Amino acid sequence: MEAAFFDLDKTIIAASSTLMIGRPLYRAGLLTRRALMKAGLAQISYRMFGADHDQMERAREEMMAIVKGWSRDQLREIARETVDEVVAPLVFAEALFIIDDHLRHGRLVVIVSSSAQEIVEPLAAHLRVDRVIATKLAVDDAGHYTGEMELYAYGEGKVDAIKEMAVREGISLEDSFAYSDSHTDLPMLEAVGHPLAVNPDRELAKIAAERGWEVLAFERPVTIRTRLAELPRPTPVVSGAALAGAIGSLALYWLMRSRRS
């Protein structure tokens, strides 16, 4: 079996999935105004400059401190209720096209993200992607976060989870694909036979050029909230009549243009 592994933030969507739900969390009383403002500034910085290893580590530590004591069910419900509002308008059309292409070829599509599983799973369901590898936060017997992690899906943590899935499900990593924008995902890209850099940061762009990896430019975030709701399962996301002309052709254009550059 072949698979396609997609980083989430700035690869499928144009921003940080975790930071984007800051306002809904504030409305629910889980974030202070100061924390909300800090999340907003972090979102702007992330969209403009990305995040390096040190920033990711600081974000991890801060996230653990903030969510300690929260209800897992409450976070899951907030993410499910707000994913259409805050994430769907920022999905890259080019990513939808490529996901659809992999599904057409019978490949398993997996979103691999350092964001919390409770946030990633509703978004994946919105995109009609069934498989997710994401950060798992530890909970106590009452279902509240303890401030610890069971799995940190970042760096080597992503690769370990991918390899476990490959063994479990008979996936040939040599024949599989991986997509990411960040040099922090270099281990994941190196783990497959077909690594692709998407809107790469400076470090990843340099590595991709040195190794001859394909570089893709994703440039068009689109709103898919109503269109996805109308597409019956298992119709591929972008192959429905409502999307094929508008999104499919645009995505193909940008994909082919990026391959020529």
Backbone torsions as a table, in degrees:
resi	resn	phi	psi	omega
1	MET	NA	142.2	174.9
2	GLU	-105.3	154.7	-179.4
3	ALA	-139.3	161.8	174.4
4	ALA	-127.9	118.1	-176.9
5	PHE	-103.8	122.5	-176.5
6	PHE	-115.0	122.4	163.3
7	ASP	-60.7	157.3	-175.5
8	LEU	-97.7	-63.4	-172.3
9	ASP	-71.4	127.0	-179.6
10	LYS	66.0	11.3	173.5
11	THR	-119.5	-54.3	172.3
12	ILE	-93.6	-42.5	177.0
13	ILE	-113.5	160.6	-170.2
14	ALA	-88.9	9.2	-176.1
15	ALA	-151.4	-168.4	178.1
16	SER	-90.5	121.9	-178.3
17	SER	-63.7	-36.6	-179.6
18	THR	-68.5	-47.1	-177.5
19	LEU	-68.3	-27.1	-175.5
20	MET	-68.0	-22.8	-179.0
21	ILE	-94.9	15.7	179.1
22	GLY	-57.5	-46.3	-178.4
23	ARG	-65.0	-45.3	175.3
24	PRO	-59.4	-35.8	178.3
25	LEU	-68.1	-35.5	177.0
26	TYR	-65.7	-44.1	179.2
27	ARG	-62.0	-30.7	179.9
28	ALA	-82.8	-2.3	178.3
29	GLY	84.2	12.1	-178.1
30	LEU	-91.6	-21.0	178.9
31	LEU	-119.2	143.4	173.5
32	THR	-79.2	165.2	177.6
33	ARG	-60.9	-39.6	179.5
34	ARG	-62.8	-43.1	178.6
35	ALA	-65.0	-37.0	178.1
36	LEU	-63.5	-45.2	178.8
37	MET	-63.1	-39.7	178.1
38	LYS	-64.3	-39.9	178.0
39	ALA	-64.4	-37.7	178.5
40	GLY	-64.1	-43.1	177.9
41	LEU	-65.8	-39.5	178.4
42	ALA	-63.8	-36.7	178.6
43	GLN	-63.9	-43.9	178.7
44	ILE	-61.5	-46.4	179.7
45	SER	-62.1	-41.4	-178.2
46	TYR	-64.4	-43.9	-178.8
47	ARG	-67.0	-30.7	-178.3
48	MET	-85.6	-40.0	-169.4
49	PHE	-123.2	-10.1	-175.6
50	GLY	77.0	-161.8	-178.6
51	ALA	-144.2	137.3	177.4
52	ASP	-96.2	-175.6	-174.8
53	HIS	-61.8	-45.5	-178.2
54	ASP	-62.3	-40.5	178.7
55	GLN	-65.2	-38.9	178.1
56	MET	-64.4	-39.4	179.5
57	GLU	-66.7	-41.8	177.4
58	ARG	-63.8	-41.0	179.0
59	ALA	-62.7	-39.3	178.8
60	ARG	-62.3	-47.4	-179.0
61	GLU	-63.3	-41.6	179.6
62	GLU	-66.8	-39.7	-180.0
63	MET	-62.8	-42.9	-180.0
64	MET	-62.2	-40.1	179.6
65	ALA	-67.4	-38.3	-176.7
66	ILE	-71.3	-44.8	-171.3
67	VAL	-82.5	-11.1	-178.7
68	LYS	-56.0	123.9	-179.1
69	GLY	95.4	-13.8	177.2
70	TRP	-67.3	156.9	174.3
71	SER	-85.1	126.9	177.4
72	ARG	-60.8	-41.6	-179.3
73	ASP	-63.6	-37.7	179.7
74	GLN	-66.5	-43.5	178.3
75	LEU	-63.0	-41.3	179.5
76	ARG	-62.6	-41.5	-178.7
77	GLU	-68.6	-40.6	177.9
78	ILE	-62.3	-44.6	179.8
79	ALA	-62.9	-41.1	-179.0
80	ARG	-66.0	-38.9	-177.0
81	GLU	-74.9	-27.0	-172.2
82	THR	-107.1	-5.9	-175.7
83	VAL	-60.8	-37.1	179.4
84	ASP	-66.6	-37.5	-176.5
85	GLU	-73.0	-43.7	-168.4
86	VAL	-106.2	-18.1	-175.0
87	VAL	-112.1	-43.0	-174.1
88	ALA	-52.6	-38.4	-179.3
89	PRO	-69.9	-7.1	-175.7
90	LEU	-114.9	23.3	176.7
91	VAL	-83.9	133.1	179.9
92	PHE	-72.7	128.3	177.0
93	ALA	-59.8	-37.5	-179.4
94	GLU	-63.9	-36.7	177.7
95	ALA	-65.4	-41.7	178.1
96	LEU	-60.1	-41.8	-179.3
97	PHE	-62.7	-45.0	-176.9
98	ILE	-70.7	-39.0	175.6
99	ILE	-58.7	-45.2	178.9
100	ASP	-60.3	-41.4	-179.6
101	ASP	-63.2	-41.9	177.5
102	HIS	-64.2	-40.6	178.5
103	LEU	-63.2	-38.3	178.5
104	ARG	-62.3	-31.9	179.8
105	HIS	-88.5	7.8	176.0
106	GLY	76.2	18.9	179.5
107	ARG	-86.5	149.7	174.1
108	LEU	-77.4	127.6	178.9
109	VAL	-103.9	127.5	-175.2
110	VAL	-130.2	128.4	171.1
111	ILE	-88.7	128.1	-178.3
112	VAL	-120.8	114.0	-171.0
113	SER	-141.5	145.5	174.9
114	SER	-80.5	-7.8	175.2
115	SER	-69.4	161.8	-177.0
116	ALA	-64.6	144.4	-179.3
117	GLN	-55.7	-37.1	-178.1
118	GLU	-65.2	-24.4	178.1
119	ILE	-89.0	-39.1	-174.5
120	VAL	-73.4	-39.5	-174.4
121	GLU	-61.0	-44.9	177.1
122	PRO	-62.3	-36.5	177.7
123	LEU	-66.8	-42.3	178.4
124	ALA	-60.8	-42.0	177.9
125	ALA	-62.7	-37.2	178.1
126	HIS	-62.6	-32.6	-179.1
127	LEU	-90.8	0.7	-176.9
128	ARG	63.6	34.6	173.3
129	VAL	-105.0	122.8	-170.9
130	ASP	-85.5	-22.8	-171.0
131	ARG	-113.7	137.9	-176.2
132	VAL	-138.7	136.2	164.6
133	ILE	-117.7	117.7	-174.9
134	ALA	-147.3	167.8	179.5
135	THR	-64.6	132.2	178.9
136	LYS	-108.2	119.5	179.8
137	LEU	-92.6	135.8	-179.5
138	ALA	-71.6	143.2	178.0
139	VAL	-127.7	156.0	176.3
140	ASP	-87.6	-174.5	-176.7
141	ASP	-63.9	-22.7	-179.9
142	ALA	-89.5	0.5	179.1
143	GLY	83.1	22.9	178.4
144	HIS	-107.7	144.6	-177.8
145	TYR	-67.0	138.1	-177.4
146	THR	-91.6	-11.9	-174.5
147	GLY	93.2	5.5	177.5
148	GLU	-115.6	166.9	178.9
149	MET	-117.4	140.2	171.7
150	GLU	-88.5	-34.9	178.1
151	LEU	-147.3	126.4	173.6
152	TYR	-105.1	104.0	-175.8
153	ALA	-81.9	70.9	-177.6
154	TYR	-145.3	138.2	177.7
155	GLY	58.7	-124.6	-179.6
156	GLU	-65.0	-26.0	177.5
157	GLY	-60.9	-37.8	175.6
158	LYS	-62.2	-45.2	-176.7
159	VAL	-64.6	-42.9	179.2
160	ASP	-58.9	-43.7	-179.9
161	ALA	-67.8	-38.0	178.0
162	ILE	-64.4	-43.9	-179.7
163	LYS	-65.8	-37.5	176.4
164	GLU	-63.0	-42.3	177.6
165	MET	-64.2	-40.2	-178.6
166	ALA	-61.8	-43.1	179.1
167	VAL	-66.8	-43.4	-175.9
168	ARG	-65.7	-35.3	-172.1
169	GLU	-115.4	8.3	175.6
170	GLY	69.7	39.0	-179.8
171	ILE	-89.1	132.0	174.2
172	SER	-87.8	106.5	-179.1
173	LEU	-67.9	-30.5	178.9
174	GLU	-62.7	-29.9	-179.4
175	ASP	-98.2	5.2	-174.6
176	SER	-100.7	173.0	-173.6
177	PHE	-121.9	152.2	173.8
178	ALA	-142.7	141.3	-176.8
179	TYR	-128.2	131.5	175.6
180	SER	-159.8	158.4	178.1
181	ASP	-100.0	-11.6	-166.2
182	SER	-119.0	143.9	176.3
183	HIS	-66.6	-18.8	177.0
184	THR	-68.4	-15.1	176.8
185	ASP	-97.2	16.2	179.2
186	LEU	-55.6	-42.6	177.9
187	PRO	-57.8	-39.7	178.8
188	MET	-66.4	-42.2	-179.8
189	LEU	-65.7	-36.5	-179.8
190	GLU	-73.3	-16.4	-174.9
191	ALA	-80.4	-12.9	-176.7
192	VAL	-116.9	167.0	-179.6
193	GLY	-81.0	-17.8	-176.3
194	HIS	-130.4	80.1	177.4
195	PRO	-83.3	139.3	178.4
196	LEU	-132.7	131.7	178.6
197	ALA	-94.4	126.7	-177.7
198	VAL	-112.2	120.6	-177.7
199	ASN	42.6	54.1	-168.3
200	PRO	-66.9	146.8	171.4
201	ASP	-70.2	175.3	-172.0
202	ARG	-59.1	-44.7	-178.2
203	GLU	-65.1	-43.4	-179.3
204	LEU	-69.2	-37.0	178.2
205	ALA	-60.5	-40.8	178.9
206	LYS	-64.9	-44.8	179.4
207	ILE	-63.7	-43.4	179.8
208	ALA	-60.8	-40.4	179.0
209	ALA	-66.1	-41.4	-179.3
210	GLU	-65.5	-34.9	-174.8
211	ARG	-99.6	-2.7	179.0
212	GLY	73.2	27.4	177.9
213	TRP	-76.0	150.8	176.9
214	GLU	-71.0	139.2	179.5
215	VAL	-118.8	128.1	-179.1
216	LEU	-114.0	145.0	177.0
217	ALA	-110.4	111.1	175.1
218	PHE	-99.3	121.3	-170.0
219	GLU	-130.0	-7.9	-170.1
220	ARG	-124.1	92.6	171.7
221	PRO	-69.0	139.2	-178.0
222	VAL	-130.5	158.6	175.0
223	THR	-92.6	125.7	-176.2
224	ILE	-124.7	6.3	-170.0
225	ARG	-57.1	-48.0	-177.1
226	THR	-80.8	-34.6	-178.1
227	ARG	-65.2	-43.4	179.6
228	LEU	-64.6	-35.9	179.9
229	ALA	-64.9	-29.1	-176.6
230	GLU	-85.0	-18.1	-176.2
231	LEU	-81.5	121.1	179.5
232	PRO	-74.3	142.4	173.8
233	ARG	-74.7	134.9	12.5
234	PRO	-104.2	31.1	177.9
235	THR	-58.8	128.5	-179.2
236	PRO	-58.5	150.9	-171.7
237	VAL	-55.5	-43.6	-171.8
238	VAL	-104.2	1.0	-175.2
239	SER	-93.7	-2.0	177.0
240	GLY	-69.8	157.7	-176.7
241	ALA	-60.7	-33.0	-178.0
242	ALA	-67.8	-22.5	-176.3
243	LEU	-111.5	-24.2	-169.7
244	ALA	-58.0	-46.2	-178.1
245	GLY	-71.8	-45.9	-173.3
246	ALA	-78.0	-53.8	-174.1
247	ILE	-86.9	-43.7	-175.8
248	GLY	-58.5	-45.2	-178.5
249	SER	-68.2	-38.9	177.6
250	LEU	-64.8	-43.2	-179.5
251	ALA	-63.9	-42.2	178.5
252	LEU	-61.8	-39.6	179.1
253	TYR	-60.0	-49.6	-178.3
254	TRP	-68.6	-34.6	179.0
255	LEU	-63.6	-47.6	-179.4
256	MET	-67.2	-35.6	178.7
257	ARG	-65.5	-40.7	-179.0
258	SER	-67.8	-31.6	-179.4
259	ARG	-72.4	-25.8	179.6
260	ARG	-81.4	-22.1	-175.1
261	SER	-80.3	NA	NA
